[in-house]
Amino acid sequence: MDLCRGKRLIDQVIEHGAFSEKDAMIIMKELLEAIKYIHENGIIHRDIKLENIMMDFNPTAVGDDRFDIKLVDFGLSVKSNNIKLFKKSGTPGYVAPEILTGENYGEKVDIFSLGVVLFTM
């Protein structure tokens, strides 16, 4: 288990306001890499939100090294095994429409949640 000395992404947004487009791009690149990794390993997070993203910020570093991003709280995650899911789960405001309507869903629900995170940043 890693120790993250930074803050939750939501705390950064509350304290400092919206990120610049450049910083949001760096953060999203890290998040997309994390999601790609868990999806390649058959895991769907299902609760991606600003509160579940930890961030260490190093203002003296340059480029992608300024942020160390960790996706946390896998309590609602599931091993997909290439089957479609129906159970409603996640945090309102970040949940993909197919979860709310009771339709079957898969990994794409995490991508929807990332879109909400990007919009909020």
Phi, psi and omega in degrees: 000135180272148172265126179245113183273359182276203182242167172290151181300324179299322180294323177296317180294318180295316184285322189243358181082191183296147176284156173292162179300320180296314180293320178298323178295318179296316180296315181295324177300315178297317181294319179296324176295320178295316180293320177301316181298311182291325178293322177297336179261014173075023181249135173249124184290310177069003178215046178283124179201167182303327181290340182255021177235119179264148185219124167259133182241128178240096185293342180275345179282169183240141173065223185297338182283353180290335183238135170244112187252135177230130174271126185235178176061079179265026182297331179258003182288157179222154171275119189284326182050031178057029175249156178274142183255155179233341186295132177284127177201161180118182182255126178307140183098335179245351188280138178292149183303324182295332176290317182293327182272357178081011177284162175289151183214169180217213185300335185297341179296329177292323179294320176301313181298323176297324176298319177295318178300313180298316179300320183288327180291000000 
